[in-house]
Amino acid sequence: MEVLDKKGLINLFMGKYSAFPNGKQATPIDIEVEAKLKAEFYQALVGLPPARVNAYWSRLKFSGRVKPPEIELTIDDVKQRLEEDESALAYVYESYVTDKMKVVYRFD
C-alpha cells in the first residue's frame, strides 16, 4: 500500500470498503481512550464529532453488511497493532509514527 486519498480513507473508516485499493484486506482501528485524537480525526475526515460518527455506526450495525472500525484501548495498543499487522489502519499523532509503520495519508 502506497498512499490513500481522502475519499479512500473515508470509504475505509466509514465502512464502504473493506480492502485497500490494491485489494489487500484493511482493518480500520479506532482508539478508545484518546478522545481528543479521535475527535480531531473524524472532524478532519468527515466533518463530524465522534458522537455523530457513533450514531452513524449504530444505525449501520443493524444491517449486518458493514463492520465498524475495531477498537483498541490505548495509543500503545494501536502502535503495536500498526507495527505488527499490515492490514491495520489507524490514526495517530505524527510523533507516534515509527519506521515499522507506513503513513498512507496526512491531513494538512
N, CA and C atoms as a LAMMPS dump frame, in Angstrom:
ITEM: TIMESTEP
0
ITEM: NUMBER OF ATOMS
324
ITEM: BOX BOUNDS ff ff ff
-5.0000000000000000e+02 5.0000000000000000e+02
-5.0000000000000000e+02 5.0000000000000000e+02
-5.0000000000000000e+02 5.0000000000000000e+02
ITEM: ATOMS id mol type element x y z
1 1 1 N 0.839 -1.169 0
2 1 2 C 0 0 0
3 1 3 C 0.886 1.235 0
4 2 1 N 0.676 2.073 -0.946
5 2 2 C 1.474 3.295 -1.033
6 2 3 C 0.816 4.434 -0.256
7 3 1 N -0.198 5.037 -0.812
8 3 2 C -0.906 6.134 -0.15
9 3 3 C -2.397 6.008 -0.444
10 4 1 N -3.189 6.698 0.345
11 4 2 C -4.627 6.791 0.12
12 4 3 C -4.972 8.248 -0.108
13 5 1 N -6.011 8.498 -0.88
14 5 2 C -6.535 9.85 -0.926
15 5 3 C -7.61 9.95 0.155
16 6 1 N -8.118 11.147 0.376
17 6 2 C -9.085 11.346 1.457
18 6 3 C -10.341 10.513 1.233
19 7 1 N -10.801 10.439 0.002
20 7 2 C -12 9.651 -0.292
21 7 3 C -11.781 8.178 0.064
22 8 1 N -10.615 7.648 -0.264
23 8 2 C -10.307 6.261 0.073
24 8 3 C -10.282 6.036 1.572
25 9 1 N -9.731 6.996 2.296
26 9 2 C -9.688 6.907 3.755
27 9 3 C -11.101 6.943 4.338
28 10 1 N -11.926 7.836 3.819
29 10 2 C -13.326 7.906 4.258
30 10 3 C -14.021 6.579 3.992
31 11 1 N -13.849 6.05 2.803
32 11 2 C -14.513 4.792 2.451
33 11 3 C -14.107 3.644 3.372
34 12 1 N -12.872 3.608 3.799
35 12 2 C -12.421 2.55 4.708
36 12 3 C -12.932 2.77 6.131
37 13 1 N -12.805 3.988 6.642
38 13 2 C -13.211 4.236 8.027
39 13 3 C -14.721 4.324 8.206
40 14 1 N -15.452 4.593 7.134
41 14 2 C -16.904 4.688 7.253
42 14 3 C -17.612 3.447 6.709
43 15 1 N -16.853 2.407 6.404
44 15 2 C -17.435 1.109 6.106
45 15 3 C -17.835 0.817 4.677
46 16 1 N -17.571 1.722 3.752
47 16 2 C -17.949 1.452 2.365
48 16 3 C -17.057 0.378 1.742
49 17 1 N -15.771 0.406 2.07
50 17 2 C -14.827 -0.587 1.563
51 17 3 C -14.163 -1.319 2.726
52 18 1 N -13.739 -2.553 2.463
53 18 2 C -13.039 -3.32 3.495
54 18 3 C -11.638 -3.724 3.033
55 19 1 N -11.209 -3.178 1.899
56 19 2 C -9.882 -3.504 1.374
57 19 3 C -9.218 -2.237 0.842
58 20 1 N -7.895 -2.256 0.862
59 20 2 C -7.125 -1.175 0.271
60 20 3 C -7.298 -1.215 -1.25
61 21 1 N -6.959 -0.132 -1.958
62 21 2 C -7.074 -0.132 -3.418
63 21 3 C -6.321 -1.274 -4.101
64 22 1 N -5.272 -1.797 -3.471
65 22 2 C -4.525 -2.907 -4.069
66 22 3 C -5.185 -4.262 -3.822
67 23 1 N -6.349 -4.259 -3.159
68 23 2 C -7.099 -5.491 -2.923
69 23 3 C -6.811 -6.18 -1.604
70 24 1 N -5.77 -5.757 -0.904
71 24 2 C -5.452 -6.37 0.391
72 24 3 C -6.44 -5.903 1.459
73 25 1 N -6.774 -6.823 2.36
74 25 2 C -7.698 -6.537 3.452
75 25 3 C -7.231 -5.337 4.272
76 26 1 N -8.17 -4.486 4.664
77 26 2 C -7.884 -3.344 5.531
78 26 3 C -8.667 -3.505 6.828
79 27 1 N -8.026 -3.184 7.933
80 27 2 C -8.674 -3.265 9.238
81 27 3 C -8.566 -1.902 9.918
82 28 1 N -9.576 -1.033 9.715
83 28 2 C -9.555 0.266 10.393
84 28 3 C -9.658 0.083 11.91
85 29 1 N -8.975 0.947 12.635
86 29 2 C -8.935 0.86 14.094
87 29 3 C -9.215 2.23 14.702
88 30 1 N -10.121 2.243 15.679
89 30 2 C -10.377 3.437 16.483
90 30 3 C -9.674 3.281 17.825
91 31 1 N -9.362 4.405 18.444
92 31 2 C -8.702 4.405 19.745
93 31 3 C -9.729 4.78 20.803
94 32 1 N -9.902 3.928 21.773
95 32 2 C -10.927 4.113 22.799
96 32 3 C -10.679 5.315 23.704
97 33 1 N -9.488 5.451 24.239
98 33 2 C -9.271 6.437 25.297
99 33 3 C -8.697 7.776 24.824
100 34 1 N -8.34 7.894 23.595
101 34 2 C -7.782 9.147 23.076
102 34 3 C -8.899 9.985 22.459
103 35 1 N -9.776 10.511 23.308
104 35 2 C -10.957 11.229 22.828
105 35 3 C -10.597 12.433 21.956
106 36 1 N -9.583 13.178 22.342
107 36 2 C -9.192 14.362 21.567
108 36 3 C -8.689 13.963 20.182
109 37 1 N -7.85 12.953 20.127
110 37 2 C -7.319 12.482 18.846
111 37 3 C -8.445 11.969 17.955
112 38 1 N -9.346 11.177 18.52
113 38 2 C -10.477 10.649 17.752
114 38 3 C -11.351 11.787 17.229
115 39 1 N -11.628 12.769 18.071
116 39 2 C -12.447 13.911 17.657
117 39 3 C -11.775 14.686 16.529
118 40 1 N -10.488 14.93 16.656
119 40 2 C -9.749 15.648 15.611
120 40 3 C -9.757 14.869 14.302
121 41 1 N -9.575 13.561 14.393
122 41 2 C -9.535 12.731 13.194
123 41 3 C -10.872 12.77 12.452
124 42 1 N -11.962 12.484 13.14
125 42 2 C -13.26 12.431 12.46
126 42 3 C -13.734 13.807 12.007
127 43 1 N -13.363 14.853 12.734
128 43 2 C -13.707 16.198 12.281
129 43 3 C -12.981 16.497 10.969
130 44 1 N -11.705 16.16 10.893
131 44 2 C -10.932 16.392 9.667
132 44 3 C -11.373 15.461 8.541
133 45 1 N -11.759 14.238 8.889
134 45 2 C -12.113 13.251 7.87
135 45 3 C -13.482 13.517 7.259
136 46 1 N -14.505 13.628 8.103
137 46 2 C -15.879 13.739 7.592
138 46 3 C -16.651 14.926 8.15
139 47 1 N -15.986 15.767 8.95
140 47 2 C -16.652 16.949 9.485
141 47 3 C -17.675 16.65 10.56
142 48 1 N -17.506 15.532 11.262
143 48 2 C -18.457 15.14 12.299
144 48 3 C -17.741 14.872 13.619
145 49 1 N -18.418 15.182 14.737
146 49 2 C -17.849 14.81 16.035
147 49 3 C -18.045 13.314 16.275
148 50 1 N -17.279 12.73 17.187
149 50 2 C -17.405 11.29 17.453
150 50 3 C -18.823 10.832 17.793
151 51 1 N -19.603 11.654 18.487
152 51 2 C -20.976 11.25 18.831
153 51 3 C -21.799 10.991 17.57
154 52 1 N -21.633 11.821 16.558
155 52 2 C -22.37 11.621 15.295
156 52 3 C -21.834 10.412 14.539
157 53 1 N -20.527 10.196 14.596
158 53 2 C -19.936 9.016 13.954
159 53 3 C -20.447 7.756 14.648
160 54 1 N -20.5 7.773 15.979
161 54 2 C -21.022 6.62 16.722
162 54 3 C -22.483 6.356 16.376
163 55 1 N -23.277 7.416 16.222
164 55 2 C -24.683 7.258 15.835
165 55 3 C -24.783 6.651 14.435
166 56 1 N -23.926 7.078 13.536
167 56 2 C -23.868 6.519 12.182
168 56 3 C -23.638 5.014 12.251
169 57 1 N -22.653 4.604 13.063
170 57 2 C -22.348 3.18 13.174
171 57 3 C -23.458 2.414 13.875
172 58 1 N -24.129 3.025 14.825
173 58 2 C -25.245 2.351 15.498
174 58 3 C -26.333 1.998 14.494
175 59 1 N -26.619 2.907 13.573
176 59 2 C -27.63 2.636 12.536
177 59 3 C -27.168 1.529 11.59
178 60 1 N -25.91 1.58 11.173
179 60 2 C -25.419 0.619 10.183
180 60 3 C -25.204 -0.78 10.737
181 61 1 N -24.907 -0.891 12.023
182 61 2 C -24.663 -2.213 12.614
183 61 3 C -25.858 -3.138 12.437
184 62 1 N -27.061 -2.581 12.484
185 62 2 C -28.26 -3.403 12.365
186 62 3 C -28.397 -4.04 10.992
187 63 1 N -27.795 -3.441 9.981
188 63 2 C -27.888 -4.006 8.632
189 63 3 C -27.056 -5.277 8.506
190 64 1 N -26.006 -5.386 9.31
191 64 2 C -25.143 -6.559 9.266
192 64 3 C -24.233 -6.613 8.05
193 65 1 N -24.301 -5.612 7.193
194 65 2 C -23.498 -5.617 5.968
195 65 3 C -22.142 -4.952 6.139
196 66 1 N -22.026 -4.092 7.111
197 66 2 C -20.767 -3.379 7.314
198 66 3 C -20.293 -3.559 8.744
199 67 1 N -19.004 -3.407 8.911
200 67 2 C -18.389 -3.608 10.218
201 67 3 C -17.677 -2.318 10.626
202 68 1 N -17.953 -1.811 11.82
203 68 2 C -17.269 -0.59 12.258
204 68 3 C -15.788 -0.858 12.514
205 69 1 N -14.996 0.206 12.629
206 69 2 C -13.585 0.008 12.962
207 69 3 C -13.429 -0.784 14.258
208 70 1 N -12.389 -1.588 14.31
209 70 2 C -12.081 -2.299 15.548
210 70 3 C -11.62 -1.282 16.584
211 71 1 N -11.745 -1.651 17.846
212 71 2 C -11.38 -0.75 18.938
213 71 3 C -10.127 -1.263 19.647
214 72 1 N -9.176 -0.384 19.823
215 72 2 C -8.024 -0.654 20.687
216 72 3 C -8.122 0.329 21.846
217 73 1 N -7.721 -0.097 23.014
218 73 2 C -7.916 0.718 24.205
219 73 3 C -6.965 1.895 24.328
220 74 1 N -5.717 1.716 23.953
221 74 2 C -4.734 2.786 24.155
222 74 3 C -3.942 3.043 22.878
223 75 1 N -3.275 4.176 22.864
224 75 2 C -2.42 4.511 21.733
225 75 3 C -1.282 3.508 21.608
226 76 1 N -0.808 2.982 22.735
227 76 2 C 0.255 1.973 22.679
228 76 3 C -0.238 0.678 22.042
229 77 1 N -1.498 0.309 22.315
230 77 2 C -2.083 -0.868 21.666
231 77 3 C -2.176 -0.657 20.156
232 78 1 N -2.576 0.537 19.763
233 78 2 C -2.677 0.862 18.336
234 78 3 C -1.297 0.827 17.697
235 79 1 N -0.344 1.414 18.368
236 79 2 C 1.03 1.443 17.851
237 79 3 C 1.544 0.023 17.614
238 80 1 N 1.344 -0.853 18.58
239 80 2 C 1.78 -2.242 18.436
240 80 3 C 1.062 -2.917 17.275
241 81 1 N -0.22 -2.683 17.169
242 81 2 C -1.004 -3.286 16.092
243 81 3 C -0.522 -2.81 14.725
244 82 1 N -0.258 -1.516 14.604
245 82 2 C 0.226 -0.972 13.335
246 82 3 C 1.587 -1.542 12.955
247 83 1 N 2.419 -1.786 13.941
248 83 2 C 3.749 -2.326 13.672
249 83 3 C 3.717 -3.805 13.298
250 84 1 N 2.715 -4.533 13.781
251 84 2 C 2.685 -5.984 13.587
252 84 3 C 1.692 -6.478 12.534
253 85 1 N 0.695 -5.687 12.201
254 85 2 C -0.383 -6.136 11.319
255 85 3 C -0.475 -5.214 10.107
256 86 1 N -0.066 -5.701 8.944
257 86 2 C -0.054 -4.824 7.764
258 86 3 C -1.445 -4.481 7.253
259 87 1 N -2.491 -5.152 7.743
260 87 2 C -3.849 -4.775 7.356
261 87 3 C -4.385 -3.642 8.23
262 88 1 N -3.724 -3.364 9.354
263 88 2 C -4.194 -2.35 10.3
264 88 3 C -4.067 -0.946 9.716
265 89 1 N -5.089 -0.152 9.968
266 89 2 C -5.143 1.233 9.51
267 89 3 C -5.677 2.057 10.674
268 90 1 N -4.898 3.017 11.139
269 90 2 C -5.315 3.812 12.293
270 90 3 C -4.766 5.22 12.179
271 91 1 N -5.286 6.075 13.024
272 91 2 C -4.825 7.457 13.085
273 91 3 C -4.01 7.641 14.36
274 92 1 N -2.861 8.257 14.221
275 92 2 C -2.001 8.555 15.366
276 92 3 C -1.361 9.919 15.134
277 93 1 N -0.907 10.519 16.219
278 93 2 C -0.128 11.741 16.069
279 93 3 C 1.195 11.379 15.406
280 94 1 N 1.717 12.295 14.636
281 94 2 C 2.948 12.023 13.89
282 94 3 C 4.1 11.603 14.8
283 95 1 N 4.108 12.087 16.014
284 95 2 C 5.187 11.732 16.944
285 95 3 C 5.176 10.247 17.323
286 96 1 N 4.07 9.552 17.07
287 96 2 C 3.975 8.119 17.374
288 96 3 C 4.405 7.227 16.212
289 97 1 N 4.611 7.797 15.044
290 97 2 C 4.969 7.005 13.868
291 97 3 C 6.389 6.469 14.019
292 98 1 N 6.536 5.168 13.752
293 98 2 C 7.856 4.53 13.807
294 98 3 C 8.246 4.065 12.411
295 99 1 N 9.475 3.614 12.272
296 99 2 C 9.935 3.133 10.965
297 99 3 C 9.29 1.806 10.578
298 100 1 N 8.557 1.177 11.486
299 100 2 C 7.84 -0.062 11.173
300 100 3 C 6.435 0.207 10.636
301 101 1 N 6.052 1.482 10.561
302 101 2 C 4.72 1.872 10.095
303 101 3 C 4.806 2.531 8.733
304 102 1 N 3.707 2.484 8.025
305 102 2 C 3.6 3.144 6.727
306 102 3 C 2.54 4.239 6.837
307 103 1 N 2.91 5.478 6.582
308 103 2 C 1.959 6.587 6.583
309 103 3 C 1.279 6.604 5.222
310 104 1 N -0.052 6.484 5.215
311 104 2 C -0.779 6.442 3.947
312 104 3 C -1.577 7.711 3.674
313 105 1 N -1.73 8.571 4.69
314 105 2 C -2.436 9.841 4.492
315 105 3 C -2.041 10.801 5.601
316 106 1 N -1.88 12.076 5.221
317 106 2 C -1.629 13.143 6.2
318 106 3 C -2.652 14.242 5.967
319 107 1 N -3.258 14.712 7.057
320 107 2 C -4.145 15.866 6.956
321 107 3 C -3.296 17.123 6.927
322 108 1 N -3.727 18.099 6.153
323 108 2 C -2.982 19.375 6.063
324 108 3 C -3.158 20.19 7.313
